[in-house]
Amino acid sequence: MALSYKARRRWSLVLLLIGLPLYVVVAVSIMNWLDRPPFWLEVLVYAALGFLWAVPFKFVFKGVGQADPDADPNEKK
């Protein structure tokens, strides 16, 4: 079942405003439980986690920055 453009916009906002901060807190908490690794390894882990959080949600973010494809081009906002 494909999401509509408006639904993708709403879900992308939820993911960015709620999901990403929660993911950051979880990632930092997990890294704090472990003994502190060398700085270069810690930077690599955070960079990888920063990229990997969005991979499952690629379909939600795809095309959200574009104009609504279902909107009437003659309609004024």
Secondary structure, 3 states (H helix, E strand, C coil): CCCCHHHHHHHHHHHHHHHHHHHHHHHHHHHHHCCCCCHHHHHHHHHHHHHHCCHHHHHHHCCCCCCCCCCCCCCCC
